[in-house]
Amino acid sequence: MRTPGSARVLGLVGELDWEGAPRLRGALDAEIGDRPPVVVLDLSALGFCDSSGLNELLRARCNRCDVPLVLAASGRQLRRLLEVTWTDRVFVVAERVPGRAGLPRTDRQLGRWHHRPAPDRSQALPPRSGAPGVS
């Protein structure tokens, strides 16, 4: 599926865990190797993502071809995983898949996606009492 501007959209379905991560790697490597202007992951049908899946998303984000990666239409579980690991700061996250209303637009001059700024995490929570290493 292609969006305006030849961006590539890959739809993920089901679970992204240690078993599915290698398949995602192969698909992303193939798409990124074609050097599209952007790769969008449609996560609307993704029910679960663990650390193995998150690792593949991070790996794809730092690809050799410098192709931007956009996470679109992610569910609550993945959004929470990104927040807890603070990786929501490094990904461009869109509410919808490109070509639909309310999605980030491309800045033709810069070739970058506009997105909402990451939340301020300068006020990190103190460790819980009773946690290891805390008196």
PESUL-V118034 format. One record per residue. N is the residue number from 1. SS is DSSP state (a for helix, b for strand, c for the rest). NEAR is the number of other ideal C-beta (glycine too) atoms within 12 Angstrom. D_CENTER is the distance of its C-alpha to the mean C-alpha in Angstrom with 1 decimal. Layout:
n,ss,near,d_center
N,SS,NEAR,D_CENTER
N,SS,NEAR,D_CENTER
This chain:
n,ss,near,d_center
1,c,19,18.0
2,b,19,17.9
3,c,27,17.4
4,c,18,19.8
5,c,20,19.8
6,c,19,18.9
7,c,34,15.1
8,b,33,14.0
9,b,33,12.4
10,b,39,11.7
11,b,22,12.2
12,b,36,11.5
13,b,19,14.5
14,b,18,15.8
15,b,23,14.7
16,b,39,12.3
17,c,24,14.7
18,c,19,16.9
19,c,15,18.6
20,c,24,15.8
21,a,26,13.8
22,a,18,16.4
23,a,22,16.3
24,a,37,12.6
25,a,25,13.5
26,a,16,16.4
27,a,25,14.8
28,a,33,12.2
29,a,21,15.1
30,a,20,17.3
31,a,30,15.2
32,a,29,14.4
33,a,18,18.0
34,c,20,19.2
35,c,18,17.8
36,c,30,16.6
37,c,29,15.9
38,b,41,12.2
39,b,41,10.1
40,b,44,8.4
41,b,42,7.1
42,b,30,9.4
43,b,39,8.8
44,b,23,12.1
45,b,20,14.1
46,b,32,12.0
47,b,20,14.4
48,b,26,13.4
49,b,36,11.1
50,c,22,13.0
51,a,19,12.9
52,a,23,13.4
53,a,38,10.2
54,a,35,8.3
55,a,23,10.5
56,a,32,9.7
57,a,40,6.0
58,a,28,7.7
59,a,21,10.5
60,a,38,9.1
61,a,29,7.8
62,c,19,11.5
63,c,25,13.2
64,c,12,16.9
65,c,22,16.9
66,c,17,14.8
67,c,28,12.9
68,b,35,10.1
69,b,38,6.6
70,b,39,5.5
71,b,45,3.6
72,b,40,7.3
73,c,27,9.8
74,c,37,8.3
75,c,26,11.4
76,a,15,13.1
77,a,21,12.8
78,a,33,9.0
79,a,25,9.3
80,a,16,12.2
81,a,31,10.8
82,a,30,8.4
83,a,20,11.7
84,a,16,14.1
85,c,22,12.6
86,c,18,12.1
87,a,30,8.8
88,a,27,8.0
89,a,20,10.3
90,c,20,8.5
91,c,34,5.2
92,b,33,6.4
93,b,35,6.1
94,b,36,8.9
95,c,23,11.4
96,c,23,12.5
97,c,32,12.2
98,c,35,13.9
99,c,21,17.7
100,c,19,17.9
101,c,11,19.3
102,c,14,17.4
103,c,29,14.4
104,c,29,13.8
105,c,26,16.4
106,b,27,16.7
107,b,15,19.3
108,c,12,21.5
109,c,8,23.3
110,c,11,20.4
111,c,17,18.0
112,b,17,15.1
113,b,29,13.0
114,c,19,14.3
115,c,25,12.3
116,c,16,13.5
117,c,11,14.4
118,c,17,13.2
119,c,15,15.8
120,c,10,18.9
121,c,15,19.0
122,c,9,22.3
123,c,7,24.1
124,c,9,22.7
125,c,9,24.5
126,c,8,27.5
127,c,11,27.7
128,c,9,29.2
129,c,9,32.9
130,c,8,33.8
131,c,10,30.7
132,c,8,31.6
133,c,8,33.0
134,c,9,33.6
135,c,7,37.3
